[in-house]
Amino acid sequence: MPTTTDLLTDATPELLWTGAEWTEGPLWLPEERVVRFSDIPNNRIMAWDAVTGETRVHRDGVEFTNGRTLGLDGRVVQASHGRRAVESEDATGVVRVLTEAWSGGRYNSPNDVVVASDGAVWFTDPPYGIQASGREGYPGEQEYGGCFVFRLDPATGEATPVITELAHPNGLAFSPDESLLYVTDSDPSSAFGVFVLDIAAGTTRRFATATGTTDGIRVDVEGRIWTTSGPAIQVYTPEGELLQQIDMPETTSNLCFGGDDGTELFTTSDSSLYRLRTTTTAAPRP
């Protein structure tokens, strides 16, 4: 088992900001040099500034956004619990809905999203934003009777289910060559599994089983898989061997690589945003 210095230059998470109810969806924006992330129950998007070290409200009344990524055109593509949609946001804050339904009905509450190099938008659709509590969206009903992973075709604008057998698919990330799609399942019935879709074959298998709730996931330039696992981050080899566990001060929901050289790992953890210094960087887009 590697030591903590193999993947981290410092094993101590650095607290950047706290004051949310539940943080999610971190994204490093290199041109702005900020980390944008969600405070879902408070219905706002936050931005931590790497230059000033300050955190501000980017927008509020945002329809309970969750995960986000950069599109090929530089716009932020994000999942909206409240709109039950996937949307894009341009540099001026203008939001455009990309998809809000398919032939089976409206989505549950899109949760996380990645954009492939061909422009296709892949997203997960668990039910957390339509639960009766209203904590992360608006109470509602599941209209198509499942929780799928979808692919939105960039040419036709049509969404197609690509994974239908998971309980609550949540985070997702491509392998560096985009031949594989890793997906976490955050439902306890899955035993907190990480699953992998062979895109060419169209087959899904269990990749790994985490020790805590699996949520966010990222892949680094070496093809290693970084996933949240309750109050920890677990790192796996492409073969599914657990390389390292990084203990965090709070339950960790999601993570992203960023910083000027790409070696900083930002984590949304319960009420806070943290940073870790790594010895690796994110896989090439998405």
Summary of the structure (lengths in Angstrom):
residues: 286
radius of gyration: 17.1
end to end distance: 28.9
largest distance: 49.4
contacts: 1036
relative contact order: 0.17
helix: 3%
strand: 51%
